[in-house]
Amino acid sequence: MKRKLVSFDWAIKRILRSKANFDILEGFLSELLFEDIKIIEVLESESNKDSVKDKFNRLDIKVKDSNNELILIEIQYSRELDYLHRILYASSKAIIEHLQESEAYASISKVISVNILYFDFGDGDGDDYIYKGTTSFIGMHNKARLKLNIEQKKLYKTSSVEKIYPEYYLIKVKNFNDVAKDKLDQWIYFLKNEEIKDDFTAKGLHKAKETLDYLKMSNEEKLRYEQYQTELHHQASLYQSTYVIGKIRGREEGIKQGREEGIEQERQNNHLKLVKLVKKLAKQDFDHQMIAEIADLSIDTVREMLKKY
């Protein structure tokens, strides 16, 4: 029987920040980067926000690689079309925030940006599902790749220019064909299907299968998780209404009208969903304060819903 596991983005937001569960993230990152990764600490990030209305999840962590070098890693989810700009901003911000005042630029930490995409991004139906981006300098005339000299290698503690600059990993989950050919694919299979097969052996997956089991969650956590999933469906529907339908119509007026109608319809749907959730919690004897926290509403709004509906 298939065991229902919570989604990885929810786990990042609610579960994997705990030191007791670091080995799950360490396993994922070790398989992705092809070297042993050890998490030192979780840094402050947008994933601290405790609301289903957060625009995106982002987890910043400080790790050590197999050479005992410190690296800053960002793990992000998003469904926004301006995604490449946003990951550039996030990696730049991470560099600035972790360079102490008066420190030499050579002290800048390596940044790796891991981005898990659940939306169509880029062109082409048959393209890859994992992309890696680096920075290199190529001669305009002789096409030679710029290299570090001996002194620079010692100063930067690395062997190439590319390893100084941020690295970007884009994981296009929807492009994965569900055939796990190696241990990294086993992780991608889980990211896409929220399932871990019994014969999977990738680092961290065994612990993930036990820790992220939906049935082991408290009733309160289950309610929070279900509401979060509902919100994701609403976001997907809103995107469909405001962008895809408008594109099919092919006219500026059609796009504008489709966007406005989609937003209004989603607003009404969201309101009815919240009313249904509030009534359901009230029937289960949750007090108004607890209902307000779970539904991310004010107490006055909760009381008004219960009175009106």
C-alpha positions in Angstrom: 0.0 0.0 0.0 1.3 3.4 -1.0 2.2 5.5 2.1 1.1 9.1 1.9 4.0 11.5 2.5 3.8 15.2 2.9 5.3 17.4 0.2 8.9 18.4 0.4 8.1 22.1 0.4 5.9 21.6 3.4 8.6 19.6 5.1 11.1 22.4 4.5 8.7 24.8 6.0 7.7 22.8 9.0 9.9 19.8 9.7 13.3 19.8 8.1 14.5 22.9 10.0 14.9 20.8 13.1 18.5 19.6 13.7 17.1 16.1 14.4 16.1 15.9 10.7 19.2 17.4 9.1 20.2 14.0 7.7 17.3 14.2 5.3 18.4 17.4 3.7 22.1 16.2 3.9 21.1 13.2 1.9 19.3 15.2 -0.8 22.2 17.7 -1.1 24.9 14.9 -1.1 23.2 13.1 -3.9 22.7 16.3 -5.9 26.2 17.7 -5.5 27.9 14.2 -5.6 29.8 14.7 -2.4 29.2 14.4 1.3 27.4 17.4 2.7 27.2 18.2 6.5 24.7 20.9 7.6 26.2 23.2 10.2 23.1 25.4 10.9 19.9 26.7 9.4 20.0 30.4 8.7 17.1 32.9 8.8 15.0 32.9 5.7 11.5 33.4 4.3 10.6 29.9 5.4 10.2 31.3 8.9 6.9 32.8 7.8 4.1 30.7 9.2 1.3 31.4 6.7 -0.1 29.4 3.8 -0.2 32.8 2.0 3.6 33.0 1.8 4.6 33.7 -1.8 7.3 31.1 -1.7 9.4 28.8 0.5 13.1 29.3 0.9 15.5 27.6 3.3 19.0 29.0 3.8 21.6 26.7 5.4 25.3 26.7 6.1 27.1 23.5 5.3 30.5 21.9 5.0 31.6 19.9 2.0 33.9 16.9 1.8 36.9 19.3 1.8 35.6 20.9 5.1 34.9 24.2 3.2 31.9 26.3 4.3 29.2 26.8 1.7 25.9 28.7 1.8 23.0 26.8 0.2 19.6 28.0 -0.6 16.7 25.7 -1.4 13.7 27.4 -3.0 10.3 26.6 -4.4 8.4 28.9 -6.7 5.7 29.2 -9.4 6.6 32.7 -10.6 7.6 33.6 -14.1 10.3 36.0 -13.0 12.1 33.2 -11.3 15.6 33.7 -12.8 15.7 37.2 -11.6 14.6 36.2 -8.1 17.2 33.5 -7.7 19.9 36.0 -8.8 18.6 38.4 -6.2 18.5 35.8 -3.5 22.1 34.5 -4.1 23.4 38.1 -4.2 21.7 38.9 -1.0 23.1 35.8 0.7 26.6 36.9 -0.3 26.2 40.4 1.1 24.5 39.3 4.3 27.3 36.8 5.2 30.3 39.0 4.5 31.3 40.8 7.7 32.0 44.5 7.6 35.7 45.1 6.9 36.3 41.5 5.7 38.3 41.0 2.5 36.3 40.0 -0.6 38.3 36.8 -0.7 36.3 35.8 2.4 33.0 35.7 0.5 31.3 32.3 1.0 30.5 30.0 -1.9 26.8 30.1 -2.6 24.8 27.2 -4.2 21.2 27.9 -5.2 19.0 24.8 -5.4 15.7 25.5 -7.1 12.8 23.0 -7.3 10.4 24.0 -10.0 6.9 22.7 -10.2 5.9 24.8 -13.1 6.7 24.9 -16.8 9.9 26.9 -17.3 11.9 27.4 -20.5 11.1 26.2 -24.0 11.0 22.7 -25.4 9.0 19.6 -24.4 11.8 17.1 -24.4 14.4 19.0 -22.4 16.3 17.8 -19.3 15.0 17.8 -15.8 18.1 19.0 -13.9 20.2 22.0 -15.0 23.4 23.4 -13.5 24.5 27.0 -14.1 28.0 28.4 -13.4 30.0 31.5 -14.3 33.0 31.3 -16.6 35.0 33.9 -18.6 35.8 33.1 -22.2 38.2 35.0 -24.4 36.4 37.0 -27.1 39.2 36.3 -29.6 40.9 33.0 -28.8 37.9 31.5 -26.9 40.2 30.4 -24.1 38.7 29.9 -20.6 40.1 32.2 -17.9 42.1 30.3 -15.3 43.5 31.2 -11.8 47.2 31.5 -11.2 48.9 29.7 -8.3 48.7 32.7 -6.0 45.0 33.1 -6.7 44.3 29.4 -6.1 45.8 29.8 -2.7 43.9 33.0 -1.9 40.5 31.7 -3.0 41.1 28.2 -1.9 39.8 26.8 -5.1 41.1 25.5 -8.4 38.9 27.4 -10.9 37.1 30.6 -11.5 33.7 28.8 -11.8 34.0 27.6 -8.2 34.2 31.1 -6.8 30.9 32.3 -8.2 27.4 31.0 -7.2 26.2 27.8 -8.7 22.5 27.3 -9.7 20.6 24.1 -9.9 17.2 24.1 -11.6 15.2 20.9 -11.0 12.3 20.8 -13.4 10.2 18.2 -11.6 7.5 17.9 -14.2 10.0 16.8 -16.9 11.1 13.8 -14.9 9.8 10.6 -16.5 9.4 8.6 -13.2 12.2 6.2 -14.1 14.8 6.3 -11.3 18.1 5.4 -13.0 20.3 6.4 -10.0 20.1 7.6 -6.5 19.6 11.3 -7.4 16.7 10.2 -9.6 15.2 8.5 -6.5 15.1 11.9 -4.8 13.6 13.5 -7.9 10.9 10.7 -8.0 10.0 11.6 -4.4 9.9 15.4 -5.1 7.5 14.7 -8.0 5.3 11.9 -6.6 5.6 12.4 -2.8 6.3 8.6 -2.6 9.5 6.7 -1.7 9.6 3.1 -3.0 10.8 0.3 -0.7 13.9 -0.4 -2.9 15.2 3.2 -2.9 18.6 3.5 -1.3 19.5 7.2 -1.8 20.9 9.0 1.2 18.3 10.5 3.5 15.3 8.8 1.8 14.8 6.1 4.5 14.6 8.8 7.2 12.4 10.9 5.0 10.0 8.0 4.6 9.5 7.7 8.3 9.6 11.4 9.2 7.3 12.7 6.5 4.6 10.1 7.0 1.2 12.0 6.8 -0.5 9.4 9.1 2.0 10.2 11.9 1.0 13.8 12.0 -1.2 15.3 14.7 -4.8 16.2 13.7 -3.9 19.9 14.0 -0.9 19.4 11.7 -3.0 17.5 9.2 -5.5 20.3 9.0 -2.7 22.9 8.5 -1.2 20.7 5.8 -4.5 20.2 4.0 -5.1 23.9 4.0 -1.7 24.5 2.6 -2.3 22.1 -0.2 -5.6 23.8 -0.9 -3.9 27.1 -1.2 -1.4 25.7 -3.7 -4.3 24.5 -5.8 -5.8 28.0 -5.7 -2.5 29.5 -6.8 -2.4 27.1 -9.7 -6.0 27.9 -10.7 -5.3 31.6 -10.4 -2.3 31.2 -12.7 -4.4 29.3 -15.1 -7.2 31.9 -15.1 -5.0 35.0 -15.3 -2.2 33.9 -17.7 -3.0 30.8 -19.7 -6.5 31.6 -20.6 -5.5 35.2 -21.5 -2.8 33.9 -23.7 -5.2 31.6 -25.6 -7.5 34.5 -26.3 -4.5 36.3 -27.8 -5.7 39.8 -27.3 -4.8 42.4 -24.7 -8.4 43.0 -23.8 -9.0 39.3 -23.5 -5.9 39.0 -21.2 -7.1 41.8 -19.0 -10.7 40.5 -18.7 -9.5 36.9 -18.1 -7.2 38.1 -15.4 -9.9 40.1 -13.6 -12.5 37.3 -13.9 -10.0 34.8 -12.7 -9.0 36.9 -9.7 -12.6 37.5 -8.7 -13.6 33.9 -9.1 -10.6 32.7 -7.0 -11.4 35.3 -4.3 -14.9 33.9 -4.0 -13.6 30.3 -4.0 -11.0 31.1 -1.4 -13.6 32.7 0.8 -16.0 29.7 0.6 -13.1 27.3 1.3 -12.2 29.3 4.4 -15.8 29.4 5.6 -16.0 25.6 5.2 -12.7 25.1 7.1 -13.8 27.4 9.9 -17.1 25.6 10.3 -15.4 22.2 10.2 -13.0 23.3 13.0 -15.8 24.7 15.0 -17.7 21.4 14.9 -14.6 19.7 16.2 -14.7 22.0 19.2 -11.6 24.1 18.3 -11.8 27.5 20.1 -11.9 30.7 18.1 -8.3 31.5 18.8 -7.1 28.1 17.5 -9.3 28.4 14.4 -7.9 31.8 13.7 -4.3 30.5 13.9 -5.0 27.5 11.7 -7.0 29.4 9.1 -4.7 32.5 9.2 -7.6 34.8 10.0 -8.4 37.3 12.7 -10.6 36.2 15.6 -13.3 38.8 14.6 -13.4 37.3 11.1 -13.8 33.8 12.5 -16.7 35.0 14.6 -18.3 36.8 11.7 -18.1 33.7 9.5 -19.6 31.5 12.2 -22.4 34.0 12.8 -23.2 34.7 9.1 -22.9 31.2 7.7 
